[in-house]
Amino acid sequence: MFQAFLLKYGEIFLKGKNRYIFEDALVEQVRIAMDKVDGEFDVHKNLGRVYVEAKSDFDYDEAVDALKRIFGVMTICPVLILEKDDFEYLKEEVVKYFGETYPNRDGLTFKVFCKRARKNYPLNSMEMNMAFGEVLLNAYPELKVDVHKPEVELHVEIRERIYIYSILIPGPGGMPVGTAGKAMVLLSGGLDSPVAAYMMAKRGVKVEAVYFHAPPYTSERAKQKVVDLARIVSRYCGPIKLHVINFTDIQMSIYEKCPHDELTVIMRRYMMRIAQAIAEEDECLGLVTGESVGQVASQTMYSMACTDDVCHMPVYRPLVAFDKVEIIDIAEQIDTYETSILPFEDCCTIFVAKHPVTKPKVSVIAHHEERLGEDIDAMVKKALDEREIVECVY
C-alpha cells in the first residue's frame, strides 16, 4: 500500500535563511542511503518536507531501516499518495486505508488531522476533520474518537497531491552529516570512542578516525576489531577514513624513559599530537575522544588538562558527563556493543600502570617528556609517514 515516505525534520526549521543548505544536505544523505536499498527511489523536498517516492518494487523493512539511520530525520511517515482529489473518492480511500492499516480495531481510539495547504480546495480543514471522522465511524462502529490522547492520529494533507498517513516512526534526529565540518576521532576498541563518533556525527560532523596499533603487543584481531567498529558506525555517518598508526616504538620509548605512573598520560599526549597532525592534513576542525570525567585514572580533569596542553585545536568530548550505563545503552542501540566487548585489547589497556597518577601536573609531565629526547620526534615522523589508511564502509 505504501509507495512513499514523508520525512519530517526538527532543528533544521530553526536555521532561518540558511535552512535550504541543511535541507539540501539532508536530501543528499537520504539519496545516498536509499541507493543501498533494493529498488528505485525519487528523493526531493517540497515546502519544508522531504519525500522519498518508490519508482519500483522495494522492501519496506529495508527502506525503513535505512531511513532510521539518517541524522536530521525526526519522523518517518509511510505515506499513501493520491492523485485524484474528488472528495467522495477521498473518503473511500481514507476508509480503505484505515481498514488495511488497522485490522484489529475493537475499541481503537483515533483523531483526524487535516491540513489544507492548497487553499482552493472546496472544504477547509475543520470540515474535512468532521467528514472523515463521520465516515470512519460509519464504516467501523467499533472505533472511538479521542481528541486528547488518541491511539491513532490520521493525517490527511491536501497539497499538490493528497497524502494520507498515520504511522509515525521515530528517526535519529540531529543534523545532516557534513553540515558542521569535520573532526578526527581517536578510535579504540573499547565501548566509548565509537559512541563518541556516533554522537558527533549526530550533530552534523563528518568524522575521520585514527587508531594506535602496537604490534606485537596488540594483535591483528585487535586492529580488525577497530576496523569493524568503524564500519558499524559508518552506517550512520557515511564512510570513515581510518588512519592506523604503528605506536610500538613510541610506546616502548615512553615505557623505558618515563615514570610508570605517568605512562598513560604521556602516551595520551603523544596520541593527541599525532592525531592533531593528521587532522590538520585532512582539514579537520577538532579532535574527538570518548573520555568521561572520572571513568578511569587517565580521565580525571587533571589528566585531560594535561593531554589538552599539547593541542592547539579544540578537543571535543561528547561523553564527558555520561556514566558507563548510559554509554552502554547507546552502544547497544547502534550495534557496537557486542564488537566492543570482544576480548582483544589495544595498546592503552596493555601498558596501564598499576597505580597511575590521577592528578598530574602539566609542568611535571612536560619535564619528564624531555627524557625522550629528539629520538621521539623521529619516531613520530616515521609513524605518520608509514601509517596505513583503511576506508571503512558498512
N, C-alpha and C positions, 0 to 999 in steps of 0.2 A: 504493500500500500504506500509506504513512504518512498518518495523518489527524490527527496531533498532534505537538507538540514539548514536550519536557521541558527546562526551563531551570534550570541549576544556577548558584548564585552562590557567591562566596568570602568576602570580608571581612564581608559582612552577618551571617554566622554569629557574628561576634565582638561584636556590638552588645548582647548581653545582653537586658535587659528592654525596651530600645528597638528591638529587632530588627524588630518589626512595623511601625514607622514606615518603615524602609528597604524592607521587603518591599512595603508598600503603594505606596511611591513607584516601586519597580521595576515593579510590576503596572501602574501608571498609564502609565509610559513605554512599556511593551510595548503597551498598548492604543492609545496614540497612534501608535506605529509601524505596528501592524497595520491601523489604519484606512486607511492609504495603500496597502495591498496588496489586490489584487482578491480578493474572497471575504469570507465572514463568519466571524469567529473569536470564541470564548469564551476570555477570559483570566482565570485565577483561581489562587489559591495554596492549597496544602494541605500541611501538615506539612513545612515547610522547602523546598518545591519550588514552582516556578511552571509552570503548564501552559498551553499555547496549543492549543486544540482547534478544528479546522476544522469549521464547520457547513454548508459548501458546497464546491463545487469551488474549487481555488486553484492558483496557480502555485508549485510547490515552490521553485524557484530564487529567485524574487522574495521569497518569505517568508523564506528563509534569509538572503538579502542584507539584508533589513530587520532581522532579529534580530541580525545580526553588528555592527550599529551602535549597539546599546543598551548604554550603560555600566551596569555592575552584573552583566551576564551573563558568567559564566566559560565555560560549556559549553552548546552547543545539541545536544540529542539528538532526532533524529526517532524517533517512538515509534509502535509498533503497540499499540493498546488492545484488550483482550479483556474482554467482559462475563461470559462463561461460564467457570467455574473448574474444570470437570471435568478431572482430571489427564491422562487419556488424550487428551482433546481438546487440552489444552495442549501435550502432547508433539508432537502432529501439527502444531500451529501453529508451534511452535519449529522443527521440521524445514522446514516450508514457508517460514518467514521466512528462515532461513539460506540455503536454496537460491535464493530470489529475490534476496536481497541480495548474495550472493557466487557468481555463476555460474562464476567461474574459481577452483576450489577445490583444484587439484592441489598438494599439499604445504603447504596453508594451515594455520597453527597457530592454536589457539583455546583459550580457557578460559571456563568458565561461572561467572558471579557471580549467585547468587540471594539475594534479600532478602525475608524473610517478616515484613513489618510487621503483617500480620494473623495473630496468634498462634494462632487457632483453626484455621488451615489444617492438614490432616492430616499433611503432610510438613514436616520442618524444612529449613533452608537447605542443609545438607550433603547430605541425602538427595536434594534436588532437583538439586543440582550434579551428583551422580553419575548420576542418572537421565537428565538432559538430555544429559550428555556421552556416555552409552552410546547413546542413541537417535540422536544426531548421527553418531557413528562407524559405527553400523549402516547408517544411510541414506547416508552419504558416506564410504566407506572411505579415500578419498584424504586426508582430514583427519588432522591430528596434534595431540595435546594438548601444550601447553607452559604449565606453571603459573607460569613465571618471566617470560618476555617473549613473550606470545602476540601474534600479528598481529591477532587479533580477540578482543575481550572482549565476550562475550554476556551482557547483563544481563536478568534476569527478576525483576521486583518484584511481590510479592503484596501489594497494598494493597486498598482498597475495590473496585478493579478490578485487572486484571493488565496490566502494562506490559512490553513487550519492546523492547529497543533495543541497538544495538552501534556505531552511528556516533556519534562524538564530534567535534563541530565547535567549534573554539575561538571564544569570544566575546571582546570587547574588555577584559573585566574592569572594574576601577574601581568607582565608586559611582554610584547613580542620580542623574541631573542634578536639581539643586534641593535636594538634601539637605544641602548645605554652604554655602548662602547664595548671594549674587550678587556679581559683580565686573565692573568696567569694563576692557575690553581696549583698549589703544592699538593700533589695527589699521592696518597699512600694506599696500602691495602687494608686499612682499618675502616671503622664504621663512619668516622666523622667527615673526612675530606670529600668523599663522593656526595654526601648530603650537602656539604657547603657548596660544592659545584652546582648542584641542583638548585639550591636556594638563590645563588647569584644569577643563574640562568633565568629563574622565575622573575627576576627584576629586570629582565631585558638585556643582561650581559652575555656577550659571546665569550665562551671560555676556551682557553687552551690549558694544557697541564704539563707539569714536569714531575718526573718520578726519579728518586735517587736509589740506584741499584748498587749492591755491594757484593759482587761475586768474589770468592766462593762462599762468603758468609751468608749470603742470601741466594736462594735457588732460582732457577728459571721458572719454577712453578710460582714463586712469589711475584716475579715480573709479570707472568701471564695473568695472575690474579688481578693486578692493577690494570692491565690492558682490558681484561673482561669488565672490570668496574667502569672504566672509561666508556666502553661500548654500551653498557647498560644506560649510563647517564646520557649518552648521545641520543637515545630515543627521545629525550625531552628537549635537548639543546642543539641538536644537529651534530655533524662530525666534529670530533675533538682531535686536535693535533697534540700528540703526547711526546714530549721530549724525555728520553731515557738517559740519565746521567750515570756514568760509572763513578761511584763515590768511594770506592775502596781505598785508594791511595790517600785521599784527603782524610778519610775517617781514621785510618791507621796512624797517620802523622799526628792527628789530634790526640789519639789514644796514647801514643808514646810520649808526647811532649807536654801535655796539659794536665792539670789536676783532674782526677777521675770524677770528682763530684761536680765538675763543670762540663763534663763531656757533652751532655745533651744540649746545653745552652750554646756552646761553641759550635757544635755541629749544625745546630739550627741557624746560627748566624751565617755560616758558610752556605748552607742551603738557600737562605734568603738572598745572599749575594749572587749566587749562580742563577736563581730563578729571576732575579731582577735584571740580570744581564740579558737573559733570553727574552724577557718581557719587553725590554727596550728594543731589541732587534725586531720583534714582531708587533711593535706599536701598541702594546697593551697599556692600559691606564692605571693598573694597580696589581697587587698580589692578593691572593685569596688563600686562607688557611682554614682548617677545621677546628681550630682551637676553641676551647670553652674554659672560662675562668675557673681555676682551681681543680680541673678534672684530674690532672697529673702534675707532678712537680715542675715540669717544663712549661706549664700553662698557668703559672701564677702571674699576677700583674707585674711582679718584678722581672720574671723571666721574659714575658712578652715585651716589656720595655727594652730589655737587653737585645732581643732579636730585632726589634724595630729600629734600634740605633744604627744598624748598618744599611737601612733602606732610605732612599730619598723619594720613592714613590709610595702612595698610600697602601696600607695593608688592611684588607677587609676581612672581618671575622664574622660571618653571618650567624654562627652558632655560639657566639661569645657568652650569651646568657642562658643557653639551653642546658638542661640536665640530660643525663645519659638516656633516661627513659624516653624523653621527647625526641632525641636523635634516633633512637632505635625505631620509634613509631614511624618516622619519615623514611628511614632506610627500608622498612618493611613495605611501606606504601609504594616506593619507587623501585622495589625489587633488587636493591643492592645488598640487603641484609645477609642472605644466605651465602653470597660470594664473599662478603667482608669477613665472615666468621670462619672461613676456611683456614686451616692451621699452617699457613705459610707466612712466616714473619719477615718484615722488612728491616732495613738497616737501623732504624730508630729503636726498635724493640730489642735488638740483639746487643747493642752497645750501651744499654742503660746502666748507670752506676747503681750500686746497692743503696747508697744514701746520697741522692742528688741534691745539690743546693737548691733551696726554694726561694731565697732572697738574694739573688746575685746582684752585684753592683757593676754598672757598665764600665767604670774605670778599672776595676779589678779584672774583669773579663778581658778587656782590651789589652791590659798589660800582659796577661798570660798568653794572649794570642801572639805577642811579639816573639815568643819562643819558637813559633813555627817558621820564622824567617822568610826569605824570598822563595824558598822551595814550594811553599804552599800556593804562591801565585802561579808558578809554572804548572802545578797540579790542576789548579782551577782552569787555566787556559787549555790544558790538554783535555780535561773532562768536557769542556764546552766544544772544542774542535772535533772531538771524537764521539759526540753524543749521537744516539740513534733516534730517529723520528718515526713514530708509528701513527698512521692515520686510523683512528678508531671510529668505526661506524657500525651501528647495530644492524 
